Amino acid sequence: SQTIHQWPATLVQPVGSPLSLECTVEGTSNPNLYWYRQAAGRGLQLLFYSVGIGQISSEVPQNLSASRPQDRQFILSSKKLLLSDSGFYLCALGRSSYNSPLHFGNGTRLTVT
Amino acid sequence: AQSVTQLGSHVSVSEGALVLLRCNYSSSVPPYLFWYVQYPNQGLQLLLKYTSAATLVKGINGFEAEFKKSETSFHLTKPSAHMSDAAEYFCAVSVGSNYQLIWGAGTKLIIKP
């Protein structure tokens, strides 16, 4: 079965520091991978998605970036965190099919201080 | 443009009472619809999905949803609420050329003892 690993579970970082969140998946190959963010009062916001190695689509312009160096690895990064980057970051995997649901990891709670 | 509206950011019911969470969508094509549940500090978990096979869809934990094309609705129900149902619930529709999900804003379900 498909498994999504996200780490760390919680993270506290000062403003201006770099960020690297990693997501790895097991039990599947060639998945579509997604990074979502939940911030207080803002619902689910799609940040990036990837349909393959090295292929990244950005949905929201910001100081975050994503990379997919391997088929089952998806990384979210920032060179300098802002207070507004605080939130709950979720990695998800899916398929290029309308009736295929997304499967989510357990998320990373990021607090920028 | 496609959209999803969840009526009520918070819904409060007594334990044992009927749960009704509302979701309306707008879509120019037949939609694929999903309900997800999110417990505190966890990722989202698929409750059920509608893919045109049957208008009444049964999901996990005793939840079900009925697709009503004439009302463009996909409301989530459960006959008898349990304390463990307290969570946030998200409705989503799958549309578009890149198989993206359009998300509702979420409804927090509060169960009163």
Interface residues (C-beta under 8 A of the other chain):
Chain A: I4 N32 G43 L44 L46 Y49 S57 F88 L90 A92 G94 R95 S96 S97 Y98 N99 S100 P101 L102 H103 F104 G105 N106 G107 R109
Chain B: Y32 F34 N41 Q42 G43 L44 Q45 L46 K49 T51 F90 S94 V95 N98 Y99 Q100 L101 W103 G104 A105 G106
